Amino acid sequence: MATQQTGTTRRRRPAFTQAQSAEQRTRHPAVALAMALPCAVLLVLLFGGWEQMAKQAEALAELIGR
């Protein structure tokens, strides 16, 4: 049988899961959009994703019934 550890040993959470202090404010959602949108546009242009996105939107519209 496996031994079980007893006591009050606590593991430290990674930094990205720890609660932020009052001094650290989160970014506004528009900042995240401004950071991600240029990357998304670049990927669409590089890999020709526009046609695929149009096909997916058309298929979804047909599924919804419009």
JOJO-V99888 format. One record per run of one state. SS is the DSSP state (hx for helix, st for strand, lp for the rest). FROM is the first residue (numbers start at 0). LEN is the number of residues. If there is no record, write none. Layout:
ss=SS from=FROM len=LEN
ss=SS from=FROM len=LEN
This chain:
ss=lp from=0 len=14
ss=hx from=14 len=3
ss=lp from=17 len=11
ss=hx from=28 len=19
ss=lp from=47 len=1
ss=hx from=48 len=16
ss=lp from=64 len=2
